[in-house]
Amino acid sequence: EDGFVVVSCHHDHWLTGASDNLVGVAMLLKLAERVGSGRAKYGLKLVSFTAEESGALGFQPWYWIHGSRSYVKELEREGELDGVVAVVNVDSCTRKPVHLAGSPEIRSLLERTFSSRGLSYVLELDTSYCDSYSFTLAGVPAITLHSLPAILDIYHSSADVVEAVDWKLVE
């Protein structure tokens, strides 16, 4: 009744994509296993979006985040968008440094979390390449954890395999 947090990722057609974004889907499933029926201040919704990369109806072919934009519209129609406390999206977060791309309200929380664990990170504003941006546009604090600049050598290629993932970072 106090609202809910959305933890999200995307799944898409790059079937060899360990970094983009099978690891994100695996993280979501692992989180689902670990979340118990204990008491919490907020609810939790685990969501995997499709159509993150291109194919958005009515937009240029390069346009991104169609699935998450549709989800935000559905939340608005159902009167649930005001209940979203925050969104944490994981996308290609498999190499250092991790980029924290999002709104300032949530970026500072994750910055403290990363600093306390000695993890390197880069702060960025949210971007239309990330599913979190759909929520940012709707005024919801949202962030994407990603490593896109660090995986460009394997991005959308058959080299994006599990052996290319920094598993210690993922853990």
N, C-alpha and C positions, 0 to 999 in steps of 0.2 A: 504493500500500500504506500510505501515511501518512494516508489519508483524502482527503476532497474538499470543495470549497466549492461551494455551490449559489448561482447567480445566477438570480433569477427575476423574473417579471412576471405579469400576467394578461391574458387576452383575454376579452372578453365581448360582449354583444349591443348595446352602444351603438355602432352602426356609424359614426356621425359623430364618435366620440370620439377626436380626435387626442391630447388630453391624457390621457384615460382610456379606453384605455391603449395606443393604437396606437404612441405614442412609446416606451413601455416595450418593446413587442414589437420595434420597430425597433432599439432599443438592444441587445437580446439578439442579434438577427441580426448587427449590426455587431460585437459582441464575438466572436461565432462566427467571423466573417471574420478578425479580428485575432489570435485565439489561434492560435499556430502549434504545431508539433510539438516545440517546444523543451522543455528540461528544467524542471520545476517541482517544488516540494516537495509540492504537493497536486494532486489531480485537480480538474477543473472540470465541473460539470453545469449546463447551461443548461436551465431549465424554464419553460414558460408554462402557468399554471393556468387552468382554466375554472371556472365557478361561484363566482367570487369574490364576486359580489353576489347575495345571496338564493338561495333554492331549495335550501337545505341540507336533506336528508332528515331527518325526525325533529326538526327545530327549528322555532321560530317563523318565519314568512315573512320577517322582516327579517334573519334570521341570516346571517352572512357566512362567507367563506373555506372553503367546502365542498371545493373542489378541492385546496387545499394540505393540509387536514386528512386527506383521503383519501391523499394522497401520503406524508405522515408515517406514517400507519398501514401503508402498503405497505412503507416503509423498515423499520419495526419488524418486520413479518412476515418480511421477507427478511434480517433481522439486519444491516442496513446503516445504521441510524440512528446508531449509535455512531461511524461513520466520517465523519459530517457535521461538519466543523470549524467552519463558519460559513455563514450565509445572508445574502445581500444581495438585497433585493427592491426593484424600481423600480415605483412606482405614481403616475401623474399628476405626475411630476417635471418640470414645464415652465415654472414661474415662480418668481421669488424671493419670499421666502427658501425654501430647501429645508429641510424638516423631517427630522431624523434621529430616527426613532421606533424604538427597539429596546433591547436589553439592554446594560447598561453595558460589558461586555467588548468589544463591537464598536463601540459608540458612540464610545468614546474614540479608537479608531483612525481612524474616519471624521472625527471632530472635528479631529484633527491634520491629516488630508489636506485637508479643506476650508479650515482656517486657513492652511495653507502656500500655498494657491492664491488666498487673498483672497476666498473665497466666503462669503456670508452664510448662516447656518443657524440653526435653532431645534432645541434638544434636547427630546425627548419620550420617555416610556416607550412600549413597544410597545402596540398597540391591536388589539382584535378585528376592526377594519375592514381590517387589513392581513394579507396572506398570511404575512408573517414571524411573526405571532403563533402560528401552528400549531407552528412550530419552537420558539419561546420557551417555550410550554407544555410541550414535550417536553425542555426543558433544553438546547437547542442555542442558542449565541449567534447572534442574528438581528437584522436591522434592515431597515426600509423607508425609502427615500428618497422623499419625496412633497412636493407643493405644494398639498395639498387646500384649505387656507384661501384661498390665492391664486387658485384657479380656481372658486370657488363661483359666480361670476357666469356661468359657462358650463357648469358641471357637469351632466352628463346632459341636455344640450340640443343643438339643432342649431347652436348657436354654438361648440361645441367643435370648431373647425376648425384646420387647420395654420397659418393666419394669426394665431391667438391664442397660438402657442407662442413662447417665448423661446429661439430656436435657439442663441444663444451659450451660454446656460446648459446646454442639452441637450448641446452639444459638450463 
